[in-house]
Structure formats: C-alpha cells, structure tokens
Amino acid sequence: MRWITLALLALLALVQAELWFGKGGMPYVVALQTQLETQKAANRAATLRNEQLAAEVSDLKDGLEMVEEKARAELGMVKPDEILVQVASPRR
C-alpha cells in the first residue's frame, strides 16, 4: 500500500512538473506576455501615426493652407512675384 502511494505521488509530481515547466508551462507564458507587451507598444505607435495621418488628410480636404505648405516645403514652389532664397550650410 505504501509503494502505491509513493508511486502515485511521484506520478503526480511528474505531471505537475510537465504542466509548470513543459512546452505550455510558465516560461512559455512569460515569453508570450513579453511578446504581447511589445506588440501593444507597436500598436500604440501605429495608432498615433494613423491619427496624425488622418488629421493631415482632413486638413488637405478642408483647406488650401496645408496644400500650399506642402507644396512650398516639399516641392520648393513659390508664389508669383516671390523670390526663392536658399541658404546652404558650410561644409566641414
């Protein structure tokens, strides 16, 4: 009777060890939690960028000021009767 009890306890310990430290155990759960936090941070950054882009699209649809600003900054466009002056920084 005593040997059966010891054998069952040993078997129970093996099953518990597999549950805690096996393929789906605690180390795996911790790794998944770390991966989840990393993905959440990436999602927050992407959401912020999407909101900025949505605001920019809204500005482009509603007003011409944003179009003019982008044309001047990115394309170097000037209005009639304006003179474009570019200042280059000295080389080192």
N, C-alpha and C positions, 0 to 999 in steps of 0.2 A: 504494500500500500504506500509506503514511504517513497519507493522508487518511482511510482506512477506520479505522485505529487511533484517530485523533483523534476521529472521529465516534462510534465505539463508546464511547470514554471519556467523551465529552460526554453520550451517551445514558445511560450508567451513572450519571454524576453526577446527571442529572435524575431518574432512578428513585430513587436514594438520597435525594435532597432531598425527593422526594414521600413516601417512607417515613418519614423523620425529622420533617418539618415539615408534612406534609399533614393531611388530615382525621383519620386514625387515628394520627398521629405522637406525638411526645414531649409537646407541650403538652396534648394531649387526655388522655394517660396521667396526667400530673401533676394535671390537673383532676379526673380520676376518683379518684385516690388521695386528694386533699383531701376530696372528697365522701364517700369511703368512711370516712375517719377521723371526719368529722363524724357520719355515721350510726352508727358504732361507739360514739361518745360518747353519742349519744341512746339507743342500745340499752342501754348500761350503766346510764344513769339510769332507764330504764324497768324494767329488771330489778330494780334496787334498790327501786324503788317497788312493784313486784309482790311482792317478798319481804316488804316491810313490810305490805302489804295481806293477804298470806297469813297472816302471823303474827297480825294483828288478827282475821282471820276465825277462826283456830284458837282464839284467846283467847275470842272470842264464843261459839264452840261448846262449849268446855270449861268455862268458869267464868262465874259471875254477876258477878264483880267488875268485869269490863270493861263489862258491860251497865249496871251501876249507875254506873260512872264516866262513861260516855257520856250516860246519862240526866241526871245532875247537870250535866255541863258544857254539853251542847247544848240540853237541854230545860228546865233550871232546876228539876228535880224535887227534892223534899225528902222525907225520911222522916217518919213520924208523930212528933209531939212535937218536931219541929225547927223552928227559926225561920230564915228566909232573910233574910240581911242583904246588901244590895248597896251598894257604895261607889262613887260616881261621882267621876271626876277633875274638878277645877275647869276651867272654860272659860277660854281665854286671849283 
